[in-house]
Amino acid sequence: MQTCYCLTITGRVQGVSFRYHTLGKARELDISGYVENKPDGTVYVEAQGKETAIDQFVLWCHQGPSFARVDHVDVEKRKSFDLSNFQIHYSG
């Protein structure tokens, strides 16, 4: 069964390669979705995968890469979506 979450991550999460490390963790856990920086300084993630993998992924997002400082992760369950891989979205 696929589980899907939206995460908004706050703290020192931009300028520390958070998106690239998130991409690597998602691919390691076979999770689909995307990650992007938001103008307000947060990182936004939509992630979908097997429940055990998503649980591990969400736990990792609470810590992030070594140069990050995660202050808070807002997690919302959502309906599944139709993406087959994990991507970085760039704001234009």
C-alpha positions in Angstrom: 0.0 0.0 0.0 1.3 3.5 -0.9 1.3 6.3 1.6 1.6 9.9 0.6 2.7 12.9 2.7 3.3 16.6 2.2 6.1 18.0 4.4 7.0 21.6 5.1 10.4 21.8 6.7 11.6 24.9 8.5 14.9 25.9 10.0 18.3 26.4 8.2 17.2 24.2 5.3 18.1 26.3 2.2 21.7 26.7 1.1 22.8 23.5 2.8 22.1 21.0 -0.1 18.9 19.9 1.6 17.2 19.2 -1.7 20.0 17.1 -3.1 20.3 15.0 0.1 16.5 14.6 0.1 16.7 13.3 -3.5 19.3 10.8 -2.5 17.4 9.5 0.5 14.2 9.3 -1.5 15.9 7.2 -4.2 17.5 5.0 -1.6 14.1 4.3 -0.1 12.3 4.0 -3.5 10.1 7.0 -2.9 8.4 9.1 -5.6 7.6 12.8 -5.4 9.5 16.0 -5.4 11.3 18.5 -3.2 11.6 22.3 -3.7 12.7 25.4 -2.0 10.0 27.9 -1.2 10.3 31.7 -1.2 9.7 31.8 2.6 12.9 29.8 3.3 11.2 26.5 3.9 11.6 23.3 2.0 8.5 21.6 0.7 8.3 17.8 -0.1 5.6 15.6 -1.6 6.6 12.0 -1.0 4.9 8.7 -1.8 6.0 5.1 -1.2 5.5 2.0 0.9 4.5 2.8 4.5 7.7 1.6 6.1 9.9 3.6 3.6 7.8 6.7 4.1 8.1 6.4 7.9 11.9 6.2 7.5 12.0 9.1 5.1 9.9 11.4 7.4 12.2 10.6 10.3 15.2 11.5 8.1 13.5 14.8 7.2 13.4 15.7 10.9 17.2 15.7 10.9 18.2 16.4 7.3 21.8 16.6 6.1 24.7 17.4 8.4 24.8 21.2 7.6 21.1 21.7 8.1 19.2 22.6 11.2 15.6 21.4 11.2 13.4 23.3 13.6 10.1 21.9 12.6 8.5 19.5 10.1 4.8 19.9 9.3 3.5 16.6 8.0 0.1 16.2 6.2 -1.3 13.0 4.7 -2.7 13.5 1.2 -4.1 11.5 -1.6 -1.7 9.6 -3.8 -0.3 11.2 -6.9 1.0 9.9 -10.2 4.8 10.3 -10.2 7.1 7.4 -10.9 10.4 8.9 -9.5 11.7 11.6 -7.2 12.7 15.0 -8.6 14.0 18.4 -7.5 11.7 21.2 -8.6 13.4 24.6 -9.2 11.5 27.8 -8.7 11.6 29.9 -11.8 
